[in-house]
């Protein structure tokens, strides 16, 4: 989890003090484009990877805030699925727990790194624990995470509490 006292771009990385933050691989224009592309359902499904979600999520969180993003995300994801030929079923559409947990993680990073350019926040998040697509399995057993209950609504973590 990032620390608000991280010291900016020249300061140490909060999870690994020996590592220094570097120039971003992404820029804020790309983040805005990702969010707009999601909103109009244009990214091809093959390009909409776990890592591709975060530029859009960080930009939307910065522009709209966590509560609005959590409220709007189900409809946004379902519309995207329809536009890319993915059926909205109990096993293939919006996953409430994973989406909400990921938004909470991204929001925590965004708040902790408020003075850092959004592109740097993205790079650091993708390089850390929450940048891995399997991060939810550290908090929920796979069988519960794949259940209809956690797909349709928020399910508190079972294995350990979320840090945000």
Secondary structure, DSSP 8 states (H G I E B T S, - for coil): ---TTS-STTSB-SS-TTSB----SS-HHHHHHHHHHHHTT-S-GGG--HHHHHHHHHHHHHHH-HHHHHHHHHHHHHHHHHHTT---STTTS--HHHHHHHHHHHHHHHHHTTTS-HHHHHHHHHHSGGGSTTGGGGTS-HHHHTSHHHHHS----SSS----
